[in-house]
Amino acid sequence: MNDIQNKVWCTLITSLILGLVVYGGVTNIFIPSGTSLEIKVFSFKFAEDITSMFTSIDNDLTVLHGIQNGLALTGKIIWSGLKSVWLDYIQGFQEDLMLKMVWLILGIPLEIIKNFFIFFILFFIMIFKLFVLGGNNYQIALAVSALILPILAVTLYTIHPSKSKDIRQEW
């Protein structure tokens, strides 16, 4: 593909990723009634803001619920991660002026790295907890739809036209 086609595909994939993240962030996760998903690690409640976004249904979980849950979980993990990075960054400022200057520069990268690992682990814990709630078709739909955004992100990374490619071709 030439450079113009790559840019068009990158724009389409970026728009799709943004749309799926927003859609996932504002929708609910469906669970069967009577089920409570609580995530505890060493008696510490983990990710309370995500667990409050569940919707109980009286029926069994279907393929459509699996697709919905996978997209909603991915979107909620991304939104919660971004919110957590910002809140931790704001709360990290100290009284000392020198520490404020250091945190101003290093705070965001440190919080991004820390929260990436926390929410990466949380994503797989939540997938596992949601995975056992439904039948085989639900489980397949959940797994595939939860991987749509990461696959699109990897695709975007591989086809993105970068300036370094142009420089190497000129040499």
Disulfide bonds with the S-S distance in Angstrom:
none
